[in-house]
Amino acid sequence: MSNLSISFEELKNNLLKDIEFKVEYERLKPEYDAMQQFSKTRKIYHRRRERQ
């Protein structure tokens, strides 16, 4: 049986070769980075509250 899986990084690198995809990815990246930071901060906040 062949292995058809591909890592996320490999998939992302392949997709970023497409100029239209790359432009849209770069346009949306700040928004997703902000959401990711918010999510991390929220997890930290909840962990600290659980300890109290």
C-alpha positions as CSV (number, residue, x, y, z in Angstrom):
1,M,0.0,0.0,0.0
2,S,1.4,3.4,-0.9
3,N,1.6,6.3,1.5
4,L,-0.5,9.2,0.1
5,S,-0.1,11.5,3.1
6,I,1.7,14.8,2.9
7,S,2.8,17.1,5.7
8,F,1.1,20.4,6.2
9,E,4.4,22.2,5.5
10,E,4.9,20.4,2.2
11,L,1.3,21.1,1.2
12,K,1.6,24.8,2.2
13,N,4.9,25.1,0.2
14,N,3.3,23.5,-2.9
15,L,0.3,25.8,-2.6
16,L,2.4,28.9,-2.2
17,K,3.9,28.3,-5.6
18,D,0.6,29.5,-7.1
19,I,0.8,33.3,-7.3
20,E,-2.9,33.9,-6.7
21,F,-2.9,31.6,-3.6
22,K,0.2,33.3,-2.3
23,V,-1.2,36.8,-2.7
24,E,-4.4,35.8,-0.8
25,Y,-2.4,33.9,1.8
26,E,-0.3,37.0,2.5
27,R,-3.3,39.2,2.6
28,L,-5.1,37.1,5.2
29,K,-2.0,36.2,7.3
30,P,-2.1,39.1,9.7
31,E,-5.7,38.3,10.6
32,Y,-5.0,34.6,11.3
33,D,-1.8,35.5,13.2
34,A,-3.9,37.8,15.5
35,M,-6.5,35.0,16.0
36,Q,-3.8,32.5,16.8
37,Q,-2.2,34.9,19.3
38,F,-5.6,35.6,20.9
39,S,-6.2,31.8,21.2
40,K,-2.8,31.2,22.9
41,T,-3.4,34.1,25.3
42,R,-6.8,32.8,26.2
43,K,-5.4,29.3,26.9
44,I,-2.7,30.8,29.2
45,Y,-5.3,32.9,31.0
46,H,-7.6,29.9,31.7
47,R,-4.7,27.7,32.9
48,R,-3.7,30.4,35.4
49,R,-7.2,30.7,36.6
50,E,-7.5,26.9,37.1
51,R,-4.4,27.0,39.4
52,Q,-6.0,29.6,41.7
